[in-house]
Amino acid sequence: MDSKIFLVFTVLILITGCSAKMFDTEKYEVIYNGIENTQRNEQIDRKNDYTVAMIPKVEGIPYFNAAQEGALEAGEDLGIHVIYKGPIITDWKQQEELIENFVEMKVDAIAISAIDPVKLGPVLQKAKLNGIKILTWDSDTKPEDRELHISMVDPELLGRHIVDKLAASIGEKGEFGILTDSLEAANTNQWIQWMKVHQLEYYPNMTLLEVVETNDNPNRAYKAAIEMIKEHPHMKGIIGSSSVGPPAASQALKDLEKVGEIKVVGLSTPNLMRSYIKDGTAEMITLWSPKKLGYLTVSVMLHILEGKQIVDNQRIANVGVIKMENDTIIMGPPIDITKENIDEYDF
């Protein structure tokens, strides 16, 4: 591939980002327009003295930018101080340092999208011993290290749904690979496990070749896609289980002149995939509303701090009706974004 084309692709990927919406009967508004957030959470007129911290897996990609927008909006609406801070790369040690800092600040609650659910356990237990309420969102930890997990979707439903979409596009037979973010991330691991289960149960003529880690790095994802396609010349599909996967695979198909021979499905944002869907390189992507997820997370933290119970089928203002399964809150089902509806979304 020409170095200039590759550089342009990398820059475009870095300045766009990750996320989506939900299957529902109601029509959702545009949830993220790319406008940079001001530090309005530092200037709100608070109704109480609660300070909560929200930690994403990484800062700077549109998925987590949109979640930040929702979190800060909830802080303003609910009158609590929201600090949104994440690592600059997907590194659990940076998350550990942030939690240590929040313990020293004596925040009231921390919600984290965990990069490594096991290694973060000790520092989360330390925070709990200091009286801080611990929740997880987006990606879970071990249950004993937090009170509640806030999930964007049911992992079984999502994993099975993605495989169904791939199967339909490749005629229910052929080899495929998966590009994922981190092999330690709880959320993507759950989705992939259900993908494997569903494929074995319903599509015996399909074969999973490999699952490749990209660390949510666009450049690494692109190289992994190129290598996967070259090493498996007869493969029929690629699943991206995090936002950088589908656009990296789509660009790789274009550069290797494999468009139409290999199908791409998975989780990404409309802005990352818009050109690929419109030119037919990919047919669709799947996701949910990260802004609503950020809003929901802050709302739940306030409920916990005020001693209020979260129940199944509860309606959360500006989010909708949620599901409650044991100690996990499920925001709702995903939505498929195609050529027909992609222009309804800007994130």
Contacts in CASP RR format, 6 or more apart in sequence:
PFRMAT RR
TARGET T0000
AUTHOR 0000-0000-0000
METHOD contacts of the structure
MODEL  1
MDSKIFLVFTVLILITGCSAKMFDTEKYEVIYNGIENTQRNEQIDRKNDY
TVAMIPKVEGIPYFNAAQEGALEAGEDLGIHVIYKGPIITDWKQQEELIE
NFVEMKVDAIAISAIDPVKLGPVLQKAKLNGIKILTWDSDTKPEDRELHI
SMVDPELLGRHIVDKLAASIGEKGEFGILTDSLEAANTNQWIQWMKVHQL
EYYPNMTLLEVVETNDNPNRAYKAAIEMIKEHPHMKGIIGSSSVGPPAAS
QALKDLEKVGEIKVVGLSTPNLMRSYIKDGTAEMITLWSPKKLGYLTVSV
MLHILEGKQIVDNQRIANVGVIKMENDTIIMGPPIDITKENIDEYDF
1 226 0 8 1.000
1 255 0 8 1.000
5 255 0 8 1.000
6 222 0 8 1.000
9 222 0 8 1.000
9 251 0 8 1.000
10 218 0 8 1.000
10 219 0 8 1.000
10 222 0 8 1.000
13 218 0 8 1.000
13 219 0 8 1.000
13 222 0 8 1.000
13 244 0 8 1.000
13 247 0 8 1.000
13 248 0 8 1.000
13 272 0 8 1.000
14 218 0 8 1.000
16 62 0 8 1.000
16 247 0 8 1.000
16 269 0 8 1.000
16 271 0 8 1.000
16 272 0 8 1.000
17 61 0 8 1.000
17 62 0 8 1.000
17 63 0 8 1.000
17 65 0 8 1.000
17 243 0 8 1.000
17 244 0 8 1.000
17 269 0 8 1.000
17 271 0 8 1.000
17 272 0 8 1.000
18 61 0 8 1.000
18 62 0 8 1.000
18 63 0 8 1.000
18 64 0 8 1.000
18 216 0 8 1.000
18 242 0 8 1.000
18 243 0 8 1.000
18 244 0 8 1.000
18 267 0 8 1.000
18 268 0 8 1.000
18 269 0 8 1.000
18 272 0 8 1.000
18 290 0 8 1.000
19 32 0 8 1.000
19 62 0 8 1.000
19 63 0 8 1.000
19 66 0 8 1.000
19 67 0 8 1.000
19 243 0 8 1.000
19 269 0 8 1.000
19 287 0 8 1.000
19 288 0 8 1.000
19 289 0 8 1.000
19 290 0 8 1.000
19 347 0 8 1.000
20 267 0 8 1.000
20 268 0 8 1.000
20 269 0 8 1.000
20 270 0 8 1.000
20 285 0 8 1.000
20 286 0 8 1.000
20 287 0 8 1.000
20 288 0 8 1.000
20 289 0 8 1.000
20 290 0 8 1.000
20 334 0 8 1.000
20 335 0 8 1.000
20 337 0 8 1.000
20 345 0 8 1.000
20 347 0 8 1.000
21 28 0 8 1.000
21 31 0 8 1.000
21 287 0 8 1.000
21 288 0 8 1.000
21 289 0 8 1.000
21 334 0 8 1.000
21 335 0 8 1.000
21 337 0 8 1.000
21 345 0 8 1.000
22 28 0 8 1.000
22 153 0 8 1.000
22 288 0 8 1.000
22 289 0 8 1.000
22 292 0 8 1.000
22 331 0 8 1.000
22 332 0 8 1.000
22 333 0 8 1.000
22 334 0 8 1.000
22 335 0 8 1.000
23 332 0 8 1.000
23 333 0 8 1.000
23 334 0 8 1.000
23 335 0 8 1.000
23 336 0 8 1.000
24 332 0 8 1.000
24 333 0 8 1.000
24 335 0 8 1.000
28 289 0 8 1.000
30 344 0 8 1.000
30 345 0 8 1.000
30 346 0 8 1.000
30 347 0 8 1.000
31 66 0 8 1.000
31 289 0 8 1.000
31 290 0 8 1.000
31 291 0 8 1.000
31 292 0 8 1.000
31 345 0 8 1.000
31 347 0 8 1.000
32 62 0 8 1.000
32 65 0 8 1.000
32 66 0 8 1.000
32 69 0 8 1.000
32 290 0 8 1.000
32 291 0 8 1.000
32 346 0 8 1.000
32 347 0 8 1.000
33 346 0 8 1.000
33 347 0 8 1.000
34 62 0 8 1.000
34 65 0 8 1.000
34 346 0 8 1.000
34 347 0 8 1.000
37 65 0 8 1.000
37 68 0 8 1.000
37 69 0 8 1.000
37 72 0 8 1.000
40 72 0 8 1.000
40 76 0 8 1.000
41 72 0 8 1.000
41 75 0 8 1.000
41 76 0 8 1.000
41 81 0 8 1.000
41 82 0 8 1.000
41 83 0 8 1.000
41 84 0 8 1.000
44 75 0 8 1.000
44 76 0 8 1.000
44 79 0 8 1.000
44 81 0 8 1.000
45 79 0 8 1.000
46 79 0 8 1.000
46 80 0 8 1.000
46 81 0 8 1.000
47 78 0 8 1.000
47 79 0 8 1.000
47 80 0 8 1.000
48 79 0 8 1.000
48 80 0 8 1.000
50 80 0 8 1.000
50 81 0 8 1.000
50 108 0 8 1.000
50 109 0 8 1.000
50 302 0 8 1.000
50 305 0 8 1.000
51 80 0 8 1.000
51 81 0 8 1.000
51 83 0 8 1.000
51 105 0 8 1.000
51 107 0 8 1.000
51 108 0 8 1.000
52 80 0 8 1.000
52 81 0 8 1.000
52 82 0 8 1.000
52 83 0 8 1.000
52 107 0 8 1.000
52 108 0 8 1.000
52 109 0 8 1.000
52 110 0 8 1.000
52 111 0 8 1.000
52 298 0 8 1.000
52 301 0 8 1.000
52 302 0 8 1.000
52 305 0 8 1.000
53 82 0 8 1.000
53 83 0 8 1.000
53 84 0 8 1.000
53 85 0 8 1.000
53 98 0 8 1.000
53 102 0 8 1.000
53 105 0 8 1.000
53 107 0 8 1.000
53 109 0 8 1.000
53 110 0 8 1.000
53 111 0 8 1.000
54 67 0 8 1.000
54 68 0 8 1.000
54 71 0 8 1.000
54 82 0 8 1.000
54 83 0 8 1.000
54 84 0 8 1.000
54 85 0 8 1.000
54 110 0 8 1.000
54 111 0 8 1.000
54 112 0 8 1.000
54 137 0 8 1.000
54 294 0 8 1.000
54 297 0 8 1.000
54 298 0 8 1.000
55 85 0 8 1.000
55 86 0 8 1.000
55 95 0 8 1.000
55 98 0 8 1.000
55 99 0 8 1.000
55 110 0 8 1.000
55 111 0 8 1.000
55 112 0 8 1.000
55 113 0 8 1.000
56 64 0 8 1.000
56 67 0 8 1.000
56 68 0 8 1.000
56 84 0 8 1.000
56 86 0 8 1.000
56 113 0 8 1.000
56 138 0 8 1.000
57 64 0 8 1.000
57 86 0 8 1.000
57 87 0 8 1.000
57 90 0 8 1.000
57 95 0 8 1.000
57 113 0 8 1.000
57 114 0 8 1.000
57 115 0 8 1.000
57 138 0 8 1.000
57 139 0 8 1.000
57 181 0 8 1.000
57 185 0 8 1.000
57 216 0 8 1.000
58 64 0 8 1.000
58 86 0 8 1.000
58 87 0 8 1.000
58 88 0 8 1.000
58 89 0 8 1.000
58 90 0 8 1.000
58 216 0 8 1.000
59 85 0 8 1.000
59 86 0 8 1.000
59 87 0 8 1.000
59 88 0 8 1.000
61 216 0 8 1.000
61 243 0 8 1.000
62 243 0 8 1.000
62 269 0 8 1.000
62 271 0 8 1.000
62 272 0 8 1.000
62 347 0 8 1.000
63 243 0 8 1.000
63 269 0 8 1.000
63 290 0 8 1.000
64 113 0 8 1.000
64 290 0 8 1.000
66 289 0 8 1.000
66 290 0 8 1.000
66 291 0 8 1.000
66 347 0 8 1.000
67 138 0 8 1.000
67 290 0 8 1.000
67 291 0 8 1.000
67 293 0 8 1.000
67 294 0 8 1.000
67 297 0 8 1.000
68 84 0 8 1.000
68 294 0 8 1.000
69 291 0 8 1.000
70 291 0 8 1.000
70 292 0 8 1.000
70 294 0 8 1.000
70 295 0 8 1.000
70 298 0 8 1.000
71 82 0 8 1.000
71 84 0 8 1.000
71 294 0 8 1.000
71 295 0 8 1.000
71 297 0 8 1.000
71 298 0 8 1.000
72 82 0 8 1.000
72 84 0 8 1.000
73 291 0 8 1.000
73 295 0 8 1.000
73 318 0 8 1.000
74 82 0 8 1.000
74 294 0 8 1.000
74 295 0 8 1.000
74 296 0 8 1.000
74 297 0 8 1.000
74 298 0 8 1.000
74 299 0 8 1.000
74 318 0 8 1.000
75 81 0 8 1.000
75 82 0 8 1.000
75 298 0 8 1.000
77 317 0 8 1.000
77 318 0 8 1.000
78 298 0 8 1.000
78 299 0 8 1.000
78 302 0 8 1.000
80 298 0 8 1.000
80 301 0 8 1.000
80 302 0 8 1.000
82 298 0 8 1.000
83 102 0 8 1.000
83 107 0 8 1.000
85 98 0 8 1.000
86 94 0 8 1.000
86 95 0 8 1.000
86 98 0 8 1.000
87 94 0 8 1.000
87 95 0 8 1.000
87 98 0 8 1.000
87 115 0 8 1.000
88 94 0 8 1.000
89 215 0 8 1.000
90 115 0 8 1.000
90 181 0 8 1.000
90 182 0 8 1.000
90 215 0 8 1.000
90 216 0 8 1.000
91 115 0 8 1.000
92 114 0 8 1.000
92 115 0 8 1.000
92 116 0 8 1.000
92 119 0 8 1.000
92 120 0 8 1.000
92 184 0 8 1.000
95 112 0 8 1.000
95 114 0 8 1.000
95 115 0 8 1.000
95 120 0 8 1.000
96 119 0 8 1.000
96 120 0 8 1.000
96 123 0 8 1.000
99 110 0 8 1.000
99 112 0 8 1.000
99 120 0 8 1.000
99 123 0 8 1.000
99 124 0 8 1.000
99 126 0 8 1.000
99 127 0 8 1.000
100 123 0 8 1.000
100 126 0 8 1.000
102 110 0 8 1.000
102 127 0 8 1.000
102 132 0 8 1.000
103 123 0 8 1.000
103 126 0 8 1.000
103 127 0 8 1.000
103 130 0 8 1.000
103 132 0 8 1.000
106 130 0 8 1.000
106 132 0 8 1.000
107 132 0 8 1.000
108 132 0 8 1.000
108 133 0 8 1.000
108 305 0 8 1.000
109 132 0 8 1.000
109 133 0 8 1.000
109 134 0 8 1.000
109 135 0 8 1.000
109 301 0 8 1.000
109 304 0 8 1.000
109 305 0 8 1.000
110 124 0 8 1.000
110 127 0 8 1.000
110 132 0 8 1.000
110 133 0 8 1.000
110 134 0 8 1.000
110 135 0 8 1.000
111 134 0 8 1.000
111 135 0 8 1.000
111 136 0 8 1.000
111 137 0 8 1.000
111 150 0 8 1.000
111 297 0 8 1.000
111 298 0 8 1.000
111 300 0 8 1.000
111 301 0 8 1.000
112 120 0 8 1.000
112 124 0 8 1.000
112 134 0 8 1.000
112 135 0 8 1.000
112 136 0 8 1.000
112 137 0 8 1.000
112 141 0 8 1.000
113 136 0 8 1.000
113 137 0 8 1.000
113 138 0 8 1.000
113 139 0 8 1.000
113 187 0 8 1.000
114 120 0 8 1.000
114 136 0 8 1.000
114 139 0 8 1.000
114 140 0 8 1.000
114 141 0 8 1.000
114 185 0 8 1.000
114 186 0 8 1.000
115 139 0 8 1.000
115 182 0 8 1.000
115 184 0 8 1.000
115 185 0 8 1.000
116 182 0 8 1.000
116 184 0 8 1.000
116 185 0 8 1.000
117 139 0 8 1.000
117 140 0 8 1.000
117 141 0 8 1.000
117 142 0 8 1.000
117 145 0 8 1.000
117 184 0 8 1.000
117 186 0 8 1.000
118 142 0 8 1.000
118 184 0 8 1.000
120 141 0 8 1.000
120 145 0 8 1.000
121 141 0 8 1.000
121 142 0 8 1.000
121 145 0 8 1.000
124 134 0 8 1.000
124 141 0 8 1.000
124 145 0 8 1.000
124 146 0 8 1.000
125 145 0 8 1.000
127 134 0 8 1.000
128 134 0 8 1.000
128 145 0 8 1.000
133 147 0 8 1.000
133 301 0 8 1.000
133 304 0 8 1.000
133 305 0 8 1.000
134 145 0 8 1.000
134 146 0 8 1.000
134 147 0 8 1.000
135 146 0 8 1.000
135 147 0 8 1.000
135 148 0 8 1.000
135 149 0 8 1.000
135 150 0 8 1.000
135 297 0 8 1.000
135 300 0 8 1.000
135 301 0 8 1.000
135 304 0 8 1.000
136 146 0 8 1.000
136 148 0 8 1.000
136 149 0 8 1.000
136 150 0 8 1.000
137 149 0 8 1.000
137 150 0 8 1.000
137 151 0 8 1.000
137 293 0 8 1.000
137 294 0 8 1.000
137 296 0 8 1.000
137 297 0 8 1.000
138 150 0 8 1.000
138 151 0 8 1.000
138 152 0 8 1.000
138 187 0 8 1.000
138 293 0 8 1.000
139 185 0 8 1.000
139 186 0 8 1.000
139 187 0 8 1.000
139 188 0 8 1.000
140 146 0 8 1.000
140 149 0 8 1.000
140 151 0 8 1.000
140 186 0 8 1.000
140 187 0 8 1.000
140 328 0 8 1.000
141 186 0 8 1.000
143 149 0 8 1.000
143 327 0 8 1.000
147 304 0 8 1.000
147 327 0 8 1.000
148 300 0 8 1.000
148 304 0 8 1.000
148 310 0 8 1.000
148 327 0 8 1.000
148 328 0 8 1.000
148 329 0 8 1.000
149 327 0 8 1.000
149 328 0 8 1.000
149 329 0 8 1.000
150 293 0 8 1.000
150 296 0 8 1.000
150 297 0 8 1.000
150 300 0 8 1.000
150 328 0 8 1.000
150 329 0 8 1.000
150 331 0 8 1.000
151 187 0 8 1.000
151 328 0 8 1.000
151 329 0 8 1.000
151 330 0 8 1.000
151 331 0 8 1.000
152 288 0 8 1.000
152 290 0 8 1.000
152 293 0 8 1.000
152 330 0 8 1.000
152 331 0 8 1.000
152 332 0 8 1.000
153 288 0 8 1.000
153 330 0 8 1.000
153 331 0 8 1.000
153 332 0 8 1.000
153 333 0 8 1.000
153 334 0 8 1.000
154 323 0 8 1.000
154 325 0 8 1.000
154 330 0 8 1.000
154 332 0 8 1.000
154 333 0 8 1.000
155 187 0 8 1.000
155 190 0 8 1.000
155 191 0 8 1.000
155 194 0 8 1.000
156 194 0 8 1.000
157 333 0 8 1.000
157 334 0 8 1.000
158 191 0 8 1.000
158 194 0 8 1.000
158 286 0 8 1.000
158 334 0 8 1.000
159 191 0 8 1.000
159 192 0 8 1.000
159 194 0 8 1.000
159 195 0 8 1.000
159 198 0 8 1.000
160 194 0 8 1.000
160 195 0 8 1.000
160 197 0 8 1.000
160 198 0 8 1.000
161 286 0 8 1.000
161 334 0 8 1.000
162 191 0 8 1.000
162 195 0 8 1.000
162 239 0 8 1.000
162 241 0 8 1.000
162 265 0 8 1.000
162 266 0 8 1.000
162 267 0 8 1.000
162 286 0 8 1.000
163 195 0 8 1.000
163 198 0 8 1.000
163 199 0 8 1.000
163 202 0 8 1.000
163 203 0 8 1.000
163 239 0 8 1.000
164 198 0 8 1.000
165 265 0 8 1.000
165 266 0 8 1.000
165 284 0 8 1.000
165 286 0 8 1.000
165 336 0 8 1.000
166 176 0 8 1.000
166 206 0 8 1.000
166 237 0 8 1.000
166 239 0 8 1.000
166 263 0 8 1.000
166 265 0 8 1.000
167 199 0 8 1.000
167 202 0 8 1.000
167 203 0 8 1.000
167 206 0 8 1.000
169 237 0 8 1.000
169 263 0 8 1.000
169 265 0 8 1.000
169 283 0 8 1.000
170 176 0 8 1.000
170 206 0 8 1.000
170 236 0 8 1.000
170 237 0 8 1.000
170 263 0 8 1.000
172 203 0 8 1.000
172 205 0 8 1.000
172 206 0 8 1.000
173 203 0 8 1.000
173 205 0 8 1.000
173 206 0 8 1.000
173 236 0 8 1.000
174 205 0 8 1.000
174 206 0 8 1.000
174 207 0 8 1.000
174 234 0 8 1.000
174 235 0 8 1.000
174 236 0 8 1.000
174 237 0 8 1.000
175 206 0 8 1.000
175 207 0 8 1.000
175 208 0 8 1.000
175 209 0 8 1.000
175 232 0 8 1.000
175 234 0 8 1.000
175 235 0 8 1.000
175 236 0 8 1.000
175 237 0 8 1.000
176 206 0 8 1.000
176 207 0 8 1.000
176 208 0 8 1.000
176 209 0 8 1.000
176 235 0 8 1.000
176 236 0 8 1.000
176 237 0 8 1.000
176 238 0 8 1.000
176 239 0 8 1.000
177 208 0 8 1.000
177 209 0 8 1.000
177 210 0 8 1.000
177 211 0 8 1.000
177 212 0 8 1.000
177 228 0 8 1.000
177 232 0 8 1.000
177 235 0 8 1.000
177 237 0 8 1.000
177 238 0 8 1.000
177 239 0 8 1.000
178 192 0 8 1.000
178 195 0 8 1.000
178 208 0 8 1.000
178 210 0 8 1.000
178 211 0 8 1.000
178 212 0 8 1.000
178 238 0 8 1.000
178 239 0 8 1.000
178 240 0 8 1.000
178 241 0 8 1.000
179 212 0 8 1.000
179 214 0 8 1.000
179 221 0 8 1.000
179 224 0 8 1.000
179 225 0 8 1.000
179 228 0 8 1.000
179 238 0 8 1.000
179 239 0 8 1.000
179 240 0 8 1.000
179 241 0 8 1.000
179 242 0 8 1.000
179 244 0 8 1.000
179 245 0 8 1.000
179 248 0 8 1.000
179 249 0 8 1.000
180 188 0 8 1.000
180 192 0 8 1.000
180 211 0 8 1.000
180 212 0 8 1.000
180 213 0 8 1.000
180 214 0 8 1.000
180 240 0 8 1.000
180 241 0 8 1.000
180 242 0 8 1.000
181 188 0 8 1.000
181 213 0 8 1.000
181 214 0 8 1.000
181 215 0 8 1.000
181 216 0 8 1.000
181 241 0 8 1.000
181 242 0 8 1.000
181 244 0 8 1.000
182 188 0 8 1.000
182 213 0 8 1.000
182 215 0 8 1.000
182 216 0 8 1.000
183 189 0 8 1.000
183 211 0 8 1.000
183 213 0 8 1.000
188 241 0 8 1.000
188 242 0 8 1.000
191 241 0 8 1.000
192 211 0 8 1.000
192 241 0 8 1.000
195 208 0 8 1.000
195 239 0 8 1.000
195 241 0 8 1.000
196 208 0 8 1.000
199 206 0 8 1.000
199 208 0 8 1.000
209 228 0 8 1.000
209 232 0 8 1.000
209 235 0 8 1.000
210 228 0 8 1.000
212 224 0 8 1.000
212 228 0 8 1.000
214 220 0 8 1.000
214 221 0 8 1.000
214 224 0 8 1.000
214 242 0 8 1.000
214 244 0 8 1.000
214 245 0 8 1.000
214 248 0 8 1.000
216 242 0 8 1.000
216 243 0 8 1.000
216 244 0 8 1.000
217 244 0 8 1.000
218 244 0 8 1.000
218 247 0 8 1.000
218 248 0 8 1.000
221 244 0 8 1.000
221 245 0 8 1.000
221 248 0 8 1.000
221 249 0 8 1.000
222 248 0 8 1.000
222 251 0 8 1.000
222 252 0 8 1.000
224 248 0 8 1.000
225 238 0 8 1.000
225 245 0 8 1.000
225 248 0 8 1.000
225 249 0 8 1.000
225 251 0 8 1.000
225 252 0 8 1.000
225 253 0 8 1.000
226 252 0 8 1.000
226 255 0 8 1.000
226 256 0 8 1.000
228 235 0 8 1.000
228 238 0 8 1.000
229 235 0 8 1.000
229 238 0 8 1.000
229 252 0 8 1.000
229 253 0 8 1.000
229 256 0 8 1.000
229 258 0 8 1.000
229 262 0 8 1.000
230 256 0 8 1.000
235 262 0 8 1.000
236 261 0 8 1.000
236 262 0 8 1.000
236 263 0 8 1.000
237 262 0 8 1.000
237 263 0 8 1.000
237 264 0 8 1.000
237 265 0 8 1.000
238 245 0 8 1.000
238 246 0 8 1.000
238 249 0 8 1.000
238 262 0 8 1.000
238 263 0 8 1.000
238 264 0 8 1.000
238 265 0 8 1.000
239 265 0 8 1.000
239 266 0 8 1.000
240 246 0 8 1.000
240 249 0 8 1.000
240 264 0 8 1.000
240 265 0 8 1.000
240 266 0 8 1.000
240 267 0 8 1.000
240 268 0 8 1.000
241 266 0 8 1.000
241 267 0 8 1.000
242 267 0 8 1.000
243 267 0 8 1.000
243 268 0 8 1.000
243 269 0 8 1.000
243 272 0 8 1.000
244 268 0 8 1.000
244 272 0 8 1.000
245 266 0 8 1.000
245 268 0 8 1.000
246 264 0 8 1.000
246 265 0 8 1.000
246 266 0 8 1.000
246 267 0 8 1.000
246 268 0 8 1.000
246 272 0 8 1.000
246 273 0 8 1.000
246 276 0 8 1.000
246 282 0 8 1.000
246 285 0 8 1.000
247 268 0 8 1.000
247 272 0 8 1.000
247 273 0 8 1.000
247 276 0 8 1.000
249 262 0 8 1.000
249 264 0 8 1.000
250 264 0 8 1.000
250 273 0 8 1.000
250 276 0 8 1.000
250 281 0 8 1.000
250 282 0 8 1.000
251 276 0 8 1.000
252 258 0 8 1.000
253 259 0 8 1.000
253 260 0 8 1.000
253 261 0 8 1.000
253 262 0 8 1.000
253 264 0 8 1.000
253 281 0 8 1.000
254 281 0 8 1.000
259 280 0 8 1.000
259 281 0 8 1.000
263 282 0 8 1.000
263 283 0 8 1.000
264 276 0 8 1.000
264 281 0 8 1.000
264 282 0 8 1.000
264 283 0 8 1.000
265 282 0 8 1.000
265 283 0 8 1.000
265 284 0 8 1.000
265 285 0 8 1.000
265 286 0 8 1.000
266 285 0 8 1.000
266 286 0 8 1.000
267 285 0 8 1.000
267 286 0 8 1.000
267 287 0 8 1.000
268 285 0 8 1.000
268 287 0 8 1.000
269 285 0 8 1.000
269 287 0 8 1.000
269 347 0 8 1.000
270 285 0 8 1.000
270 337 0 8 1.000
270 342 0 8 1.000
270 345 0 8 1.000
270 346 0 8 1.000
270 347 0 8 1.000
271 346 0 8 1.000
271 347 0 8 1.000
273 282 0 8 1.000
273 285 0 8 1.000
273 337 0 8 1.000
273 342 0 8 1.000
274 342 0 8 1.000
276 282 0 8 1.000
277 283 0 8 1.000
277 284 0 8 1.000
277 285 0 8 1.000
277 337 0 8 1.000
277 338 0 8 1.000
277 339 0 8 1.000
277 342 0 8 1.000
278 339 0 8 1.000
278 342 0 8 1.000
280 339 0 8 1.000
283 338 0 8 1.000
283 339 0 8 1.000
284 336 0 8 1.000
284 337 0 8 1.000
284 338 0 8 1.000
285 336 0 8 1.000
285 337 0 8 1.000
286 334 0 8 1.000
286 335 0 8 1.000
286 336 0 8 1.000
286 337 0 8 1.000
287 334 0 8 1.000
287 335 0 8 1.000
287 337 0 8 1.000
288 331 0 8 1.000
288 332 0 8 1.000
288 333 0 8 1.000
288 334 0 8 1.000
288 335 0 8 1.000
289 331 0 8 1.000
290 347 0 8 1.000
291 347 0 8 1.000
292 318 0 8 1.000
292 319 0 8 1.000
292 320 0 8 1.000
292 331 0 8 1.000
293 331 0 8 1.000
295 318 0 8 1.000
295 319 0 8 1.000
296 316 0 8 1.000
296 319 0 8 1.000
296 322 0 8 1.000
296 329 0 8 1.000
296 331 0 8 1.000
299 316 0 8 1.000
299 317 0 8 1.000
299 319 0 8 1.000
300 310 0 8 1.000
300 316 0 8 1.000
300 329 0 8 1.000
303 309 0 8 1.000
303 310 0 8 1.000
304 310 0 8 1.000
310 322 0 8 1.000
310 324 0 8 1.000
310 329 0 8 1.000
311 324 0 8 1.000
312 322 0 8 1.000
312 323 0 8 1.000
312 324 0 8 1.000
312 325 0 8 1.000
313 321 0 8 1.000
313 322 0 8 1.000
313 323 0 8 1.000
313 324 0 8 1.000
314 321 0 8 1.000
314 322 0 8 1.000
314 324 0 8 1.000
315 321 0 8 1.000
315 322 0 8 1.000
316 322 0 8 1.000
319 331 0 8 1.000
322 329 0 8 1.000
322 330 0 8 1.000
322 331 0 8 1.000
322 332 0 8 1.000
323 329 0 8 1.000
323 330 0 8 1.000
323 332 0 8 1.000
324 330 0 8 1.000
337 345 0 8 1.000
END
